[in-house]
Amino acid sequence: MLRAPLGGTLGGVTGGQGEGGGPPKLDRVQPDVPGASRGLGAPEITAAAAIAAGLPYQGSLEKDGPLRLYYLAAAAQAAGRLDLETERGRFALHFKRGAVEHATSNAPEDDLGRFLVAKGVVNGDAIADAERVRGDLGGDLVAALASLRLLNPAESFRVLQEHGVTVIARAFESEKGACRWNPGAPLPSSAFPLGSRWGGLCDTARRLDGLAVRKLLGDRAQRVASRSGGRVQLAELRLTAHEVRAAGLFDGRSSPSRLAAARPLEAEAILRVALLLGETELLRFGDVVEAAPGEGGAEKSRVPSPSPSTSTSSTPPAAPIRSRGPDPERDRPGQGSTPTPTASSASIRATPAVRPPPPSVRAPGPESKAPAPKPTGARATVVSQDAAALEAFHARVRAADHFEALGVKREATTSQIKIAYFQLAKSYHPDAGPPGELEEIKKLRADIFARLGEAWGILGEDAKRAEYLRVLASGGAADVDVSAIFRAEELFQKATVFVKTRQYERALETLDEAAKLNGEEPEFGIWKAWVEFLLAQDRKRQRTASATVIEAALKKVPRCMPGYLFLGQMAKLAGEVDLAEKHLRRGLALDPQHAEIVRELKYLRR
């Protein structure tokens, strides 16, 4: 029973029985942190209790790991900022209703401006301009870029989401450091959901490499694991079928390490699920299991042996099955784990597959004054590793216009521009160099790659290329509600799901909400016109109206493939097969690999 102090109020009672004829009103009051009393020290407030009660909290990551803190915030549907001080740097994760909506880091490799440049979304000059006004917008780089009309948040939604999710994963790799929970901290203006509560938590765990999983799991990998109950049901977690099978292996008799050793093909998934369920209180760890020879020798008999003979006390045991090292069979892609190298090295960190030698374009020397190199076809040579040559090439493409940077004429077609870009991009990708390449060389490659991406971002779309050729200035700064644009994009993504699941009424309502927040996005209109056609009683009349809207939108965004798909499907439903094929082939001419259009054409005349 809750008791209020004598003569005081409980939760801030306002009003009275006679006011309005109703019961007294209880106002929610922010609780205070319990202090010392009656000669006793202040009680320890755990992270779980603090986050659930909306109290500030400070602690160490050794006691409460990042994944557990994420879980506690998600379980309490908390709002606030989680600050992490780690060996990698300082991270700030903003939560709203238990889901992360913004993630930042002071680590150089996590810099948002550098990420956007590398992705070809903006150039270095745009970042510099935004930095000058960033302070006036609460330090929000995205808001600064949007206010200067240097970035369209709706078009860059996926790239910004990718950056945020990457920052979260890097923050959660840390096992040492300090944490601080700041309840009620305001969200940045450009915040938007980076994932659902539990889906985001599971995705973060999947992004951890094998080494990080083992470090965070610690000695729990050697302890008996059994299922238990927590603040979330197992069914609420967004586990894959493979992960659900791994979760079913924890029966209270074996440790995660032994289970992994006995099932090499599932080892990474078993350890990853053990970490995830352990941090979400769905797995309880008991005593340490006595390690058998090779860490799991008891289970070794379950694995087929190439020879029927067995080792005895007088003969050395067979090579043990490793539970902490790379395994070429276990680490195949598609098993819910990160691929690891097949070499039998001592390192257990997952590393990307070795890239084949990329085709290259020879970079001109400093003394050359020829225009940016043009694509030379299928033949490729290794790009010069000379820093001076790369520096000179970077200086020239940076000063050139977009056409000169890609080495194409201004009359070049989209296809020619695409070929030119991809040939150069393969040669100057940051990872195109040999292993052990100097960081200086790699950075030069990244700068060149970003400049090429900037050129492709403009020349790769007909409308943007036409505007670039006309050399139209976009004008000065303007007030842009970035959060509204992100919210509109989130609603649009939900609407497309409703359409695909045939919940057309909900899709139409959601599209209307998105259009109110960002009415300048033509793709919203294309999807809305299609849904209105599907819902219409008189589809013949509605088809004319919907087709008019879609065609007008396609003039603004010619590469919006759903527009051609919807026009083709409307004509098909009307029995006009020839017209349907015409619309579908319009889209196919812009994107020959578009799966849905290719499928529609395949079955059109059947």
Steps between C-alpha positions, in 0.01 A plus 500: 500500500626849412498742794524877477682696772272624778341827397636469145370379167546185305610569142384863523125497580317796347137593512244364745196283524268794451682649200341373182328220688782255436772334705824679582748517213843345540777686315803296403808625685858413398634275777810598692798274542476339846758642738659393826277483808520400869875460488488259206666558168297581192359182344660385179284576198553246224489588132174305462331687784629840390394468137160357595439785748628774271799582723852598396757226530877457477684171492763288332471288188672215683191476719231583245602442140370715213260233377348466846455877526332501160273218620407685822410816308296299249318304772407820686415681175723769639582843358841650558862501394747221570860625509779247469866575573700219338848430377371572147361841589189669638158394373158657554186297427162676520202280589132569449242246617781249535634526144818677393423805287841666480859383544821703499866433569813711531716226342650622168384188316140571607495862381169562323638759259774268386247218463268711283789606279618141462146395402488774238204672664676837538848638431761643731405858423141433608622361830718807553205732431279304740763510773485881497128504586489178700531677834184700436304175455602326819807342344287282271691447174203354312280795596774738386537327163124495450461867593755590231322270253817297463330177607156355440428304820233288334733387221781439750282316752657159440857632506441685828335193648798287394737739675294500820477122516874470436578740786277297735677177410842655558392641834380159615825323420652647818533296817678764709418860578235711669133559431260777593123511454342844464120467515295747302793632295357678192525335160697672221283654230612245240422195717296214355457132596804290413302182558226356716562433869580132482587487132768763556641308795526176301648676197766655723594158637527360147740774398750406770789297364607170650772649717268763649238234575750285690640796692156620605389148590811452716507204737128444446602304191640231735199490736193280486224691321128452558196693384331741739244780500576870458329828426437390142364179353718308259227528237525880514862497390551516125693173481555319173406133465867409528532699824185343644650155441819611675297630796333160537836334567540659845362224719682560830756222444766654275685827464479717185863419428439124507187530289695703247785249496259214436332685211768677297256609228289685757772611740490873430121510518499308830744738667326807360158381619650415840623859532168647386287282728739548791478878477120488469467278810364210295802283576634414843860391548604253770822322591805486281511180296823307544679539170573179318811469285472749218209675671217267430664158467188329636297631211773420251373146462184636340698636206578237233864400502697411187635192675320243719797483734486693824776643712606334822699608801818392322434698187458874463141619465375608161509865409231667711199668352541873540218707645694827493667490162402538135350203324450494125179300522356665807549853373320470171289807414129471558527329837422812702865573564781704362728309258847429631820415318581139433866525590592331826638811668480581869277799432128440529373836378277467196649670196351572160565269212810574296411717207629408155747748352281787378520646151680828505558819313853625502518827693688781320809648653518855638650628177214373284233748400271269309134488601379242750563148363230341291390139537716265299271200472547158655877515520619609842830566670586557862447861605824673587581477870706817483358756743614795289322367191179435691518842662541667160212299355278593793583868460404488134170317535411723794548810284327348194129503428300180538539395136875556502533314831348190343679553167185518285362750254204717586298319233562162664200278569407372844635158405837641394524704818414197709773291337754777549411546865512132594834442329655793687324415827638146498851633451484769764290328764665536845533120523633453147863503609710204611505378863711713729459813291606820675219702660615804304443316171166362619379848599592638158303221340203580723514869406512418128221246540283758675557753221404241237189414700404865513522524121299181452233621742428792268565352156339164571148646501356665190323780684801592713732482200273729301488744789878483536546573132279806531720612789207611710573633846282363779484825703570579864417337828147409598334358806455126463323276749735204479315295760178535298673371188639201686162432655343515154754251367430265789126518431562441130696183573213375716252583224691290246480206740125550534467498121699179466282335767181632332401728787407772254287719729781522756750564222294793368468655846873464561590648162276800571683555830836478323391747233394752766848488648686511168273593214792559260587131466366372162535130594234538769257612230586202278419249773189688605369501141552122480319436830210724395469294181494175700229633733283663232154365424529632144854400409462612140440862601756490781763355267500818292545718809767277653694469175505880464643541850763230445614639164534849649710362786720301261592822323648619830662167596543294182679217680216424742447141388170437685338759272559290186405184686167648617419638153565158353289321759209740452507442124525124554192499728316696232586232244736723299798266483689695233479823699603317817810366324581848372496650852704215646762528228532872571609411849717213382692738273604697810569200723546172308547307824180611674367170635128587521484648150690204355257262673195692378624488140573127531143415598322779313378296202445170681 
